[in-house]
């Protein structure tokens, strides 16, 4: 705990984004190490990020999409692997915070193009991720 307190005092951190979602969590009755969660209605906001301000926000992804996360410290049970295989569901990566940050940077870059500002940090980030804003459609 001392490391966390030191970090917070040294860097003067403050919340910048609020992410919330509706979650359904399941675990195997015969294997407490194996859990599956389904998240939907993923919402974010960058204003009024206090926890007591409620769980409102803008949708991060379409509300008809669900994020499934499989959690286990060993291996996924064979029966579950077979279900995923039958459904043609394969492993992929998704980060709620990373997706929110990409949308934020993309929006910042769009706003800076409209205003004509020079924002080096966001342009470097977008260049690394090969996002090319369509300047013609904004002018």
Residue pairs with C-beta under 8 A, 6 or more apart in sequence:
7 13
15 49
15 50
16 46
16 49
17 44
17 45
17 46
17 49
17 97
17 100
17 101
17 104
18 44
18 45
18 46
18 48
18 49
18 51
18 53
18 57
19 42
19 43
19 44
19 57
19 60
19 96
19 97
19 100
20 42
20 43
20 44
20 55
20 57
21 39
21 40
21 41
21 42
21 43
21 67
21 96
22 39
22 40
22 41
23 37
23 38
23 39
24 37
24 38
25 35
25 36
25 37
25 38
26 35
26 36
26 37
27 34
27 35
27 36
28 34
28 35
28 77
31 77
33 72
33 73
33 74
34 70
34 71
34 72
34 76
34 77
34 80
35 70
35 71
35 72
36 68
36 69
36 70
36 71
36 80
37 68
37 69
37 71
38 66
38 67
38 68
39 66
39 67
39 69
39 96
40 63
40 65
40 66
40 67
41 59
41 63
42 59
42 60
42 61
42 67
42 96
43 55
43 56
43 57
43 58
43 59
43 60
44 57
44 58
44 60
44 96
44 100
45 56
45 57
45 58
46 104
60 96
60 99
60 100
60 103
61 67
61 99
67 94
67 96
68 89
70 76
70 80
84 90
102 129
105 122
105 125
105 126
106 126
106 131
106 133
108 119
108 122
109 119
109 122
109 123
109 126
109 131
109 133
110 133
110 138
111 117
112 118
112 119
112 122
113 133
113 135
113 138
114 138
126 132
126 133
